[in-house]
Every structure is written in structure tokens, then in C-alpha cells.
Amino acid sequence: MNNRVNFSWLIKMAWRDSRRNFSRLLLFISSIILGIAALVAIYSLGDNVRRDVDQQAATLIGADLQVSTNKPVEPAMQQLLDSIGQERSEEQYFASMVMFTKNQGTRLVQVRALQGPFPYYGQLETVPQNAGKAFKNKQAALVDNTLMLQYDAQPGDSIKVGAVTFEIAGTLMKAPGQTGLSSSIAPVVYIPLQYLEQTGLSQKGSRINYRFYYKLDKTVNVQQLVQQLEPKLDKEGYNVETIETQKESSGRSFNDLNNFLSLVGFIALLLGCVGVASSIHIYIKEKISTIAILRCLGTQSKQAFLIYLIQIVAIGCIGAVLGAALGTLILQFLPLVLKDLVAVTITTAISWRAIGQGILLGIFISLLFALLPLISLRKISPLNTLRVSVDENTATKDKAKWLVYLLILLFVLVFTYLQLGNWTRSIFFTIGVVVAFLFLVLVAMLMMWLVRKFFPSSWSYLWRQGLANLYRPNNQSVILIVSIGLGTAFICILLSVQGILLNRITLSASGNQPNMVLFDIQSQQQQQVLSLAQQHKLPVLQQVPIVNMRLQQINSRTSANYQDDSLSPRNIFAREYRVTYRDSLTASETVNKGKWTGTTGNSANIQISVEEGWAKRNNIAIGDTMVFNVQGAMIATTVGSLREVDWNRIQTNFLVVFPTGVLEEAPQFHVLLTRVENEQSSARFQQAVVRQFPNVSIIDLGLVLKTLDDILSKIGFVIKFMAGFSIITGLIVLIASVLISRYQRVKESVLLRTLGASRKQIIVITALEYFFLGALAAATGILLSLVGSWALAKYLFKTSFVVEPLPLVIVLFAISILTVIIGLMNSRSILNKPPLEVLRKET
């Protein structure tokens, strides 16, 4: 043959060779179908949500313009707010206890006192439908659906908010910007603003937030209006939001979620790619004699390489199309999975852009990972017709393979960057993926070495044969431990993190730790609340005074001085600080720098203590001076110490702590921590507090635990859904690996049966092999998850790492059994093949 490449001949040869191997080639690429499906579904979801956010942004904010603040509006600012537009609504919202009068149930909720026709875009979705408008005209309330279900309430029942009882006009199903997750954290109760004063909850010191909604004339340029208003509003600590800023914030929030899901789907795809490389490797080893014959007939090594490359590209294209089609189908179910995490109503239109991306990615990635075994075809010579072994040492020294490894690494890095848009994060993610893969590969290789080195020769024959299969030729030990192990690690890390968070709160509630917090207790109510706690035989574990104040100066510099200083954020002056005073530190605090001063004595220099992390973020150091505004009174202080605070404890913790002798006469409210032994005592005490002190709010740790469990379950379901792609991909790789080496297994089966092994014995040997594989893969994944969970507990959650063995044992057992079942099902036809079939193939 001449050196000119005849593509028509190559395609014809690829087609002829693939006709009897088409199903096997398609099985090779099936490993990546789920990964492509996951990415196409996620890309399509991203396209749809971005379009939905653009179309529904107005209904997310409910108005053209929203202005908000956390302090009472002064007359001068009220004039400015009134001048913005004619169509406006006002909302005041805060946390408060409510009581369902039918069953005396109590719950901490977010009360929203509303006045005006808000929302201007979208609606308050209620049952009955007209309740969203009707409640504003009478003494009525809208109650979140989760609360209605929890307390078995119906429209027409009543709910007590502060000192006023409201008729429940309807069930609130959804409000602008609300998600299922946010309703779990802070269920909402709407009441008319005109009744807020009567409730007694709007008092001096009450923690009320204010929002003003505007519908502007179409001729108004909202962006220009905001640019005019922002300097004045920003100076007074007001926030402004428009439809455009809502689009940006919603888009950023979803992009973070979308990028995370894309990376999880990408890992599933990488697992499939490992399966492709392994499958093609075994396929090419079986084709050595065929390629050697072609070489004897004059085929060049380049032509042999191109024949099988054409096969892989063609089948890769088919696999990518199938994956894209499956991804489009999966898209129809993603809104059900994500409905509690996304505020918009998600549509499921077909995204041809996402389908095109998925197909191109599938073809490219199948080609890239198939190159590793394909380039070894260049080393096959005509002599292989006589010597069918491949010189592995030569193959490993092939420089082209290292080039392919580099291309794969660059592909992972670039793809990750396209998802995250940050090179630093992309590099760390790539390193993490590489380390995880290498760890799993090393564990698999170590396992095979240990089995071979310390082979249990005293075991029975069946056990020894099943164990020996772990390192036999064409074994699947490495690929299965990598694919199934990594998928198992995802699920186990999720279970461990969920257990860490729940266990942290459970530990906080154990022993004599407080499990109930009463806050917003006014000074004149303090003694009465103490008496009520004593009547219910509850211990008073801690009483904490809290004073509201604002920061006025740092080292003689005010907010205006920081305007152009990027080193210290100006919003340090915009927020309201809630501080306490005491003469000693609590168990959750440790002084790391400076010296703690518990009392001022006769000194005019007031030494305060600030939280170390907050101080670092705002460039505050020991010896700096800080001036606070307490209801118009200026108090000059000096930073005397920096404290490390354990924020995980269920108790009051503060950024700033004053010594005694300074704030005792300042306007303040109090927090009381107690411990309730059971739900019945908790319910009775809460009902008594709500009846006598409606302004006092209660945090029940038992309810916090249930709420956290619900939140983690919703987030966990999404992660489990995505991790499922990795697990299923691993199982597909398992099926493909079994079928790929079927001929090798038939040969082994014939030899065993020739030596006198029964069909039952062969089944036991096969079952033991797959049990060892499944158990080792799952155990390796669990080991990896324990390392990851420990790191998360220590460095992210800063808590002790406690292993919950039961879920891990269940995962280990389930994956081991599933692997055995799949292995036996795919090996079933092998057991039925007569010995003569192999002998005929040999001849």
C-alpha cells in the first residue's frame, strides 16, 4: 500500500470489523451515557432557569423598586421615601411567637405586617384564591402552608399574634421570592399593618425590619432613579433592590447551585471515561491477533490505528446522542428535585444548545480516553501472529501515552474552569479529583498485592479461587474500586455531614445544656418571666442583657472616611450591633490576644473585647479606639482583647462584649436560657409565655433540630440524586466489564468444568469474586468519605468528628449485594455454554 490514507477503505474496514462487535462497542460507550445525560440535563436546566429568572424577576421582587432598612424611619427619610412614587406599599417584618387558638400550639414565625397592594407583579398564592387580597381589609391573617399542616389548622380558625387574635383568611402557598427551603427555616404569617400597633409587638427595642415597595411609571428610568437615590440611602444604611439587581442575585445564586451540580455530573462522566479506557484496553487486547494479521497483509500501523479510531468515534457519537436524549428526558424531572431550592417556577423546554454541547463533549471525551489503549496499536507488529503477548514495558515507556495523560489533565482543568470561572478553585478541584482517583487506584493495587502476597492457602478451594480472580488477567478490580468507590464516597460524605450537624445540636442539648432560649424580654418583664419559669420548675441557666447600638467611629474615622478605602468595608457602620456586658467570660469564649477586663472600676478607659474573626475581617487590632452610639449617647472604648468564640454552641454569643459598670442604665432587653426536659413541659411553658408576654419570642431546640433535619433532607435529596449518577455509572462499568471479558470467563469456566467443577461451584466462585469486589469498592469509598468528613468537621464546622456506623454498614452491605447480583446476572449465560464452544473458537 502507498502512504496516502484511503479513508473510504478505512471506513469500510471499520464497519466490517464492527458488525460482529457492534453491541460490545456500544456497551463500551454506555459508560459515558449517564455522565452526558447528567450534564445535558443540567445545562438545559441552566438555560431554562436563566430564561425563567429573566421572565419572572419582577414576580420575585414583586415591585419595580424595593427599599429596606433595619431601623425606624426618621421623618426626613420618610419624606424622601414618600417622594419616590405614587404607588407604594409598606411592610414591617420581624420574628415573633404565634399561638393557634384551636389547639394552643405555639411557634416562632416571621410576621409580615403589610399595607398596600403589594405584590404589583405576581401574587400571594393562597387557598382560597382570593385570600391574598381579602385579608388586608379585615382583622385576618395568611398562614404558611407548613404551619397549617403542622398545627392542623383550617381557614376560618384563628391565630394569636401578640395581643391580637386574627382569623385565618387562607393558607399561604407561595409569596414573591419564597422557596420551600426558606419556608422551612422561617414560616411566614401575613397580617395587615394597621393592626401591628395593637399587637404590642412594635415597641422600643423591638427588632423590626422595614421594606417599602414601589410600582413606577413605565416612563421612569429605574437605573437613573437608583443612582440619584443611592448616595442618600446608602449613607443612612438603607438597601435598594430593583428587578435588574434581583435578576443578578438570583442568577448568581442559581449559578452556584448549577456549577455544583455540573461538577458532580462531570465526576460521573469521568468515572464513565475510566470505564471507556478500561473497556477499550481489553477490547484491543482481544484484537491483537486480528491487527497482526492485517499487518502481515501489508496494513500500516497508522492505518490499523485509524480503523479502530473510526470505530470509537462513530460509537462515541451514538453514545453521545443517546446520552443527550436521556438528559432531555431527565430534565423533565429536575424541577421536582429542585423545587424547594429555587424561587422561580422552572420550565422544561428543550435546549438545543445544551444538546449540542453534550454531543460534542461526548464525542471528544470518548475519543480522548480511548486514545490511551488505541495508541498501543502502533506497537503491534506482524510477529504478534506468532507471539500474541504485548510488550507491556514498551507500552508504558511510550511517550505518546504521557501526552494523552497531559491532555486529559488539561481537559479536566479547563472544563472545571468553564464551570467555576476561577483558576484557583479549578486547580484545587482538579487536584482533588486526581488525588481521589490516585488514592482509589493505589488502594486497589495495594489490595491486589496483599491478596497475592498473603494468599490464604488454608482456605477452601472455592474461596481461594474467588479471591484469586481479583488479580487474574483481565480483572476489573481497579476500575470497579475507582468507579463504585467514588460514588459511594459521595453518598457517605453526605450522610456523615448530615450526622455531624445533627449530632452537634443534639450534643448541645444533652446533659445540663440549655435547650430553650427566650429573647426580647423587656427590663420591666424580667422578674415576671423568671417567676413564670420557677412556677414551671425550669432552671434559669443564663440571663443575658442586650443593648442595641451603632458603631460611630474607628480610630477617629467615620463611615465617610472609609468611602474610598477598600481595606475596611463601610457596612461595618451600617449595621446595628447587639452587645452585652458582664464581668467574666463564658465557656464558649477564649481570649487569644490582649487581656480581658471584666469591670471598669474607676477607670475612664473602657476596655472592650471583640470577636477575633470579625476583627480580622475589618482590620481591627488591640489598642484601636471605637466609639458607639447608644440611643444618642456616645461611648468611647478601646479594644482590650480579641476572643475566639465557639458559634456552634446553643447559647448567646456576641461580636462585642462590654465590661460591667457602663451599660447598666442603657435601654436594653434580656435573654433567658433554660432547659425543658420533655415536649409536654415545653408546650405548657411556651403557651404560658405567649399568653402573658406576647412580645417574648422562644427558640425551642427540639424544633430547631427538626427544622435542620428537614433542610438537610431537602438539600441531601438533591446531592443524593446527583451522586446516584456516579453509583449507576459505576454499576454500568461493572456490567460492561463483565461482558467485555465474557470470552475469557468462558475459557476459565471450561477449564474448571474440565477439571471437575460443578455448575454450583462456578456460581459460588463468581459470587465470591463479585462480593469481594463490591465490598472492597464500597469499603474504599467509605474510607475516603471518612477522611473527607473528618476534614469538614475539623476545618469547616469546627466540631468533633463522630462516626455513625449503622448508615455506613448499610451502604457497605447494599453495594456488596448489588454487585454480586449484577455479576451473577451477567455471568448467567457463561455458565450455560458447553466446553466445545470454546474449543471450536480456539480452532
Buried (B, 14 or more C-beta within 10 A) or exposed (E): EEEEEEEEEBBEBBBEBBEEBBEBBBBBBBBBBBBBBBBBBBBBBBBBBBBBBBEBBBBBBBBBBBBBBBBEBEEEBEEBBEEBBEBBBBBBBBBBBBBBBBEBBBBBBBBBBBBBBBBBBBBBBBEEEEBBEBBBEEBBBBBBBBBBEBBEBEBEBBBBBBEBBBBBBBBBBBBBBBBBBBBBEBBBBBBBBEBBEEBBBBEEBBBBBBBBBBBBEEEBEBEEBBEEBEEEBBBBBBBBBBBEBBBBBBBEBBBEBBBBBBBBBBBBBBBBBBBBBBBBBBBBBBBBBBBBEBBEEEBBBEBBBBBBBBBBBBBBBBBBBBBBBBBBEBBEEBBEBBBBBBBBEBBBEEBEEBBEBBBEBBBBBBBBBBBBBBBBBBBBBBEBBEEEEBBEEEBEEBEBBEEBEEEBEEBBBEBBBEBBEEEEBBEEBBEEBBEBBEBBBEBBBEBBEEBEEEEEEEEEEBBBBBBBBBBBEBBBBBBBBBBBBBBBBBBBBBBBBBBBBBBBBEBBBEEEBBBBBBBBBBEEBBEEBBEBBEEBEBEBBBBBBBBBBBBBBBEEEBBEBBEEEEEBEBEBBBEBBBBBBBEEBBEBBEBEBBEBBBBBEEEEEBBBBBBBBBBEEBEBEBEBBBBBBBEEEEBEBBBBBBBEBBEBBBBBBBBBBBBBBBBEEBBBBBBBBBBBEEEEBBBEBBBBBBEEBBBBBBBBBBBBBEBBBBBBEBBBBBBBBBBBBBBBBBBBBBBBBBBBBBBBBBBBBBEBBEEEBEEEBBBBBBBBBBBBBBBBBBBBBBBBBBEBBBEBBEEEBEBEBEEBEEBBEEBBEEBBBBBBEBBBEBBEEBBEBEBEEBEEEEE
